[in-house]
Amino acid sequence: MTDAASPTPGDVPAARPAGLGQLEVLVGEWDTEALFPSDPPVTVLGRTTFEWLEGGFFLIQRWTIEHPDAPDGIAVISTATGGTFSQRYFDSRGVHRTYEMSLNDGVWRLWRDSPGFAQRFTGRLSTDSGTFQGAWEKSRDGSHWEHDFDLTYRRIG
């Protein structure tokens, strides 16, 4: 008799994928600042942590936002095909999404090509590795992109 909770051999990777090491720069605690281009502009503060799930195969991102209209959430980041990552996003509104992600040469990208609401983020790491500064864009048709908001991560400690 087998335990239903036990993974089958095909479910368990032979070894931790080397590409996961690219994510180490994210590990830790970050203050976040989002700047929404309304009139007047609105600044929203928050806190984000990145930590490895035991075993080191998945990076867990958790965030809290100090504004009642912005959601708190969690994301699970794992390897994907072709040298990219997959981010599974879940927030306090009940929204869940899947993004593709890359992190190469200090440039962090997230994107999702969903009909009716595509999104993409590009953030650049400072030379001291203490700040990611970037912006989210959105598109209703996947062709015409518009700025959504600026987002900055500042490492704590």
N, C-alpha and C positions, 0 to 999 in steps of 0.2 A: 504494500500500500504506500502511495506517495502522499506527501504533504502538499495540499493545493497551493500553499504559499511559497513552496520551494520553486526556484526558477529552473527551467529546463536548460540543458547545456547550451543551446543556441541563443538563449536570453542573456548569457553572461559573457562579456568581452574577455578575450584572452589576456589582454594587458591594457593599461590606461593609455589612450591615444596620446601621442607626443604633442599634438597640436593644442591640447588643453593648456599647456604651459603658457601659451600666448595670453591667456586670461588672468595670469597672476597679477598683472598691473592693476586689475580692478579690485582685487581682494583688499578688504578693509572697510573703513567707515568714511562716508562722504557727506558734507553739507551740500544741498542742492538749492539752486535758485533758478526759477523759471520766470521769464519776462514775456508777458502776453501783450501784443501790440494793439491794445484797445485805446480808447480816448477817454480818460488818460490811461497810459500804460499801467498794467497791474503786475506787481512782483509777488511771486508765491515762493515761500521757503519750505524746505523739507530736509529729510535725512534719508540716506540710502546706505545699506550695508551689502557687501558681497562676501560670501563665505562658501567654502567647499562643503558639500554634503559628505558625510563620513564615507570614505572609500576614494574620494577625489575624482569621481567621474562626472559629477554635476556641480555647477556653480549656482548657488541660490542668491538671488537679488531680492531684498526686501526694502520697501520704502514707505515712509509716512510723510504726509503733506500737511502743512499748517494752514489749510484753507478749506472751508466747508464744501466748496464746489469741486475740489480736486480729489481724486480717489487715492487711497492707500492701496498697496498691492504687493504681489510677490511674482517672481519670474524664475523659471528653471532654465538654465542654459546648458546645452550639451553639444557634442560634436555632430556634424552633419556630413554630407558628401562634398567632395570638391574643395576641401580646405576651409569650409565655412562652418558656422555654428547654427543651432536652432534655439530660439528663445520662446518658451511657452509663457504667456503673460496672463495673469489673473488679477482683477482688482475688486475693490469693495463695492462697486456698482453691479457686480455680477458679470462684467465684461471679460471675455477670454479671447485671446488672439494668439496666432503663431507668426513669429517674425524670423526672417533669416538674418544672420549677423556675421560680421567679419571684424577683425581687429589686427591690423597690419601696419607696421611702421608708424605707430602712434596715431593712426586714424581708425576710429571706432564707427562702424556703420550698422544700422538696423534698417530693414525694409520689409514691406509687406504689400503685395500687389493683389488687393482684394477688390472685386468689382464694386463700384460705387463709393469706395473709401480706401484708397491706397495711401500709404504713409512711408516716410523715410527720415532717418536721422543720420547726421554726420557730426562727429565730435573729434576734436584734435587735442592730443595730449601735450601739455606744456613740457619744456625741456627738463624741468625738475621733477616731472611725473606727479606733480601735485594738483593739477587742474585739467579737466576735460572741458573744453568750451565748444558748444555746438548749437545746432538748431534742428527742429522738426519741421517737415514740410508735409503737405497733404494734397491729394488730388481726387477729384470725383470721377474723372474719366481715365486716369492713368497716363495722360499725355500732358495736361496743363497743370503745373505744380505751383502752389502758393505757400509762402512762409506761414507757419502755424505759430511757433513760439521759439524763443531762445532758451537753451538749457545749459547750465554750468554746474559741474561737479567739482567741489573743492575737498581734497583729502583732509581728514581730521587727524592731527597728531603727526 
